[in-house]
Amino acid sequence: MSGSSPGRPAEVTDWLEHPSDDFFGSTGVPPCAVPVKPLKGSSGRGRGQKQKDLSPVPENSKAKAPPRKRAKPCAVDLPRATSRQNRSRAQDELPWVERYKPETQNDLAVQKKKIEEVETWLKTHIFQRQTKQGGSVLLLTGPPGCGKTATLQILAKDLGLQVQEWTNPLSLDFTKEDLRSMFDHDSNFHTFPSQAQAALFQDFLLRANKYNKLQMLGESSENDKKLILIEDIPNQFYREPGSLHDILRRFVRTSRCPLVFIISDNFSGDSSQRSLFPTEIVEELCIFNISFKPVAQTNMMKVLNRIAAAEASMNREKNYTLDRTSLELLCRGCSGDIRSAINSLQFSSMKDWSLEKEFWSKKKKSSTIKYEEAGVSKVQKKSRHDTSEDQEIQAIGGKDASIFLFHALGKIIYCKREAVSEAESPQLPGHLSKHHRDTLLIQPEGIVEKSHKSGSIFNLYLHQNYVDFFSDIDDVVRASEYLSTADVLCSNWSTRLVMENYSASVATRGVIHSNTSRAFAHQQGGMGFRPLHKPQWFLISKKYQENCLAAKSLFSSFCLPPECLQTELLPYLAMLTNPMRNQAQIAFIQDVGRLPLKRHFGRLKLEALGDKDPGVPELFCCDGDGADGDPEGLPLPSSQSSGSDLPGSQPQPIAAQAILEEEELKIEEYDSD
Ligand SMILES: Nc1ncnc2c1ncn2[C@@H]1O[C@H](COP(=O)(O)OP(=O)(O)OP(=O)(O)O)[C@@H](O)[C@H]1O
């Protein structure tokens, strides 16, 4: 270790001579890790690094050189029996999701239709590529743990495709200058090289698209078909989706192999799919979207049964075998996430987990006793599980059971009920018999909570949509009264946060109870699917706020509050004939001060609510700190532009110019002094 041997490469000598170089002071090559996960089969190293590795290293210096990576334990060096034991121990220690991972399409707990859709797309875009025009980008979406990745991996294996996957670098190859400026007090970390992430990604995509993997000794060269998989999306693209779009445009022009993105749905409202792949880009680049559903309970049960049986036959002394009721409870607690279900199964089967054991045995006892006592039918048993027990199971190892607003609204509006016998439920006195309903199978407050929307936003959606599901005008009147009450409960901003929950409860239960056409289980069929829409309130409120600001600034000399300006002064000014001083004022008077009696005043067009819509329209998604927002978190307009940024789908406010051209304007001068 004393000196450098004559044949030793410079990098080794440097390392030995400056072992404790300080972080910023050294002059060597940056010590960071290789940023991009190597393409399978390629060397996976940067150009410079590759050159260094290729330089001849003498035997003796090799021994002294610091290892670049920790050497993997090599099975070949060990006696055979030990290596077999190790392997089976390693297999034992694997989490069950890994140990029982699906090997064939039949093992997959995913809907067959979805597997076929992905397979057909892959075949079309890989094997019939010559005839295909345009880019080949596939977007797989769906809730976490529904088997998107597992499906793609199995199909790739079956079709003999190599998968080249991008993994976000853990650390980037910073130069010392980068580091120095990053940690500089004045820099506020602004110089963090996030741009480099996008550049690395682009570089990866270009290389993966252009080059085949290196052919290893013994590998056949017959199949060089491949796909590029992106599951780990660089953070930079969430901040600047435009940079991803540019890279994709370039990729699509030169693409030789398909590109597959896997994105999991999230329920928090900041839909990554929507921001990364807006409709314009999907259309422009012909991106094909296949949306997976949560794993069905029957499929989930099959997988859990299979695993439980396999474990029971192998590891009786270590694990409990859960019975069918426990497995069913487990399935329901996992909201269609097979990964979470298998993990929960593993934990709850372990004998060491005494608490879990207690839980399961209690669970089992209580459910058996309950049903035995009640003597209820199997169907009834199932539906009751859905309500009360689901909530209990969520608390223990269960998965967050969020639902999209679309489904939450559907549950309230369609309000499933179950017929109960007179013996089971107490009867109402005669004078209240009109309020008798079958038992509700949902818990409205729970549904609102799972939708992750505030009570007032949920009420807005309900208000917009409930009428289509009613058939009696008296019912509509009652429901609207409940909605008005709910509105009043939220009207005081200082108590709004607390009252919102009560308000949502009044609104949802009020609407459900008022709808006599869905009061009994036997009436529930035949409604069919009806689309849901976004509240018009968002646009109207935005327009109102803008008008208030515009009125205040254009007619400030009148010193009147905006409501008074718009409802009293402007209608009066609109009737005078002398022109006002400026065009903006005239336009505003025409827009706000006159009801457009002559022209056709179209209602705002309704915007459909998609099944994965986050619920708050883009026009209200503020990315700042919300400093200029109102107490509900909805931003106030920042300019006076009246209606200029209403979406194209909406009727635009009457343009002053058009009015001036079409009608003879008579506006009198009005002196405010
Ligand atoms: N029968 C099965 N079908 C599907 N996946 C299974 C099955 N059995 C075990 N698994 C395991 O469950 C996990 C499913 O996760 P997968 O990564 O495919 O989900 P995903 O939809 O891509 O979600 P995420 O985006 O959260 O990764 C995998 O680890 C897979 O090996």
The ligand as an ORCA input file, in Angstrom:
! r2SCAN-3c Opt
* xyz 0 1
  N     -51.551    -13.935     -9.641
  C     -50.913    -12.784     -9.637
  N     -51.237    -11.847    -10.547
  C     -50.600    -10.650    -10.549
  N     -49.622    -10.329     -9.673
  C     -49.261    -11.229     -8.755
  C     -49.892    -12.495     -8.689
  N     -49.325    -13.182     -7.681
  C     -48.396    -12.409     -7.150
  N     -48.322    -11.250     -7.781
  C     -47.408    -10.173     -7.449
  O     -48.166     -9.004     -7.139
  C     -47.453     -7.848     -7.550
  C     -48.316     -7.059     -8.498
  O     -47.724     -5.833     -8.702
  P     -47.483     -5.110    -10.093
  O     -46.182     -4.391     -9.982
  O     -47.695     -6.014    -11.245
  O     -48.676     -4.082     -9.996
  P     -48.863     -2.727    -10.795
  O     -50.272     -2.707    -11.254
  O     -47.785     -2.548    -11.798
  O     -48.791     -1.657     -9.629
  P     -47.612     -0.671     -9.232
  O     -47.717      0.453    -10.187
  O     -47.953     -0.293     -7.831
  O     -46.335     -1.451     -9.328
  C     -46.179     -8.325     -8.241
  O     -45.128     -8.306     -7.327
  C     -46.512     -9.770     -8.599
  O     -45.357    -10.573     -8.634
*
